[in-house]
Amino acid sequence: MTPSTVYIGCGAGFSGDRLDAAIPVVNTLTKKKGPKYLIFETLAERTLALAQKQKQQDPNHGYSPFLEDYLRPILKTCAGSGIKIVSNFGAANPIGAAKKISEIAAQLDCKNLRIAIISGDDLLNVFSSDEIRNHPTIEGLEINDQEIIAANAYLGARPIADALRLGADIVVVGRCTDPALVLGPLINEFGWKENDWQHLAQGTMAGHLLECGAQVTGAYFADPGYKDVPDLAEVGFPIAEIGDDGSIIITKADETGGIVSEQTVKEQLLYEIHDPANYYTADVILDISKVSVEQIAANRVRVSGANGKPYPPTLKATVSVNGGWMGEAEMTYAGPNALARAKLAIEVLKKRCRNLETNYPIRFDILGTVSVHSGDMGPDNYDSFETDGDYRVRIASRGQDKKIVERINQEMLSLYCSGPAGGGGFRQHLTDQIHTASILVDRDKVATTIEFI
């Protein structure tokens, strides 16, 4: 029997999102009558590339490092309340993620959970590196001859729906489109066909509204005095109520902070949308150009009017390549004449770095002035800022040679005794960099598999 309403809550909108956010969502879902799902969206392009590197170092890792933090507090309640979990925890290692979930379930005495693993997004199992390089880059940096760390296609919702139809209580996938985490459960519950473009569009829109967690419930929306949000520290994560006709109501977990309003929903609706009439996904081309957003009660917003068109013949894929190293180092100058001492520190750093005779890009900033919107070279002058104050000097560089980048950081450290008076609070960081490029691949070349643990 087809349900009239499906309830889907979001427990995370990115890898490292608030670790306890899912608890009130789950507590709210337990009160609902009807199919209930909890999604975790924890995968970005860089996150996946980092996971691939972790898997190279240890084949048992490469899944979300936050998996246990997210699941342990709510897994037993979900299992006992019939709340199914759909996530891209798998990252570079869906099998490893599923094994970890099984281990946690055993420790919590959650018996007979069926965990489905969806594979097929890893293109390095399908194409050689040279074949991947032959695909034109549609956005991001050119791949050229750089080392390819990962190449992953964005899978659609059908494999998720199939896994749920086969009895999965938890579905673990690697790279898929973010809305697929929501659309998959809807296809499973409502039986929407592959060419049911209108329903698929509404389901994709619901997924797009949920995918970033609390962005739709007031977080990343708050701007005091302009867009006030109550109790942001306890912001509630979103829940969507989706009808069998595709109708959508966005709300949030009970007894939490935040707000669901026409404004918050509209901001999330337009998030990352380049062309509102043509938002390409693996399942449908979504058209939100005629969408209606209506406040129907406190923290309840109805969203309707999405249109759908047939999905494209290709799938988007993200290619991650070795980007060398980035170094950052900082030092603080505070008190009388602090700005002049900070400027002198930068003069010293610039000359010392010129002596290194490197062509690596190097940026110099005085934090507390203009250090975000001033372009890669930093501001030309600081005449409009107070001489006395609290300023932090930052140097940043990147390049393939780790030793050179480390040496540039070292020049900041040397200012402790070889720079202007009163420098302190030195910090430095060195990270390996990953560059990404997007390509399009023939969807017929990408085959998915489902296995259970």
Secondary structure by P-SEA (a helix, b strand, c coil): ccccbbbbbbcccccccccccaaaaaaaaaacccbbbbbbbcccaaaaaaaaaaaaacccccccccccccccccaaaaaaacbbbbcccccccaaaaaaaaaaaaaaacccbbbbbbbccccccccccaaaaaaccccccccccccccccccccccaaaaaaaaaacccbbbbcccccaaaaaaaaaaaacccccaaaaaaaaaaaaaaacccccccccccccccccccccccbbbbbbbbbcccbbbbbbbbccbbbbbcaaaaaaaaacccccccccccccccccccbbbbbbccccbbbbcbbbbcccccbbbbbbbccccbbbbbbccccccaaaaaaaaaaaaaaaaaaaaccccbbbbbbcccccccccccccccccccccbbbbbbbbbbccccaaaaaaaaaaaaaccccccccccbbbbbbbbbbbbbbbccccccbbbbbbcc
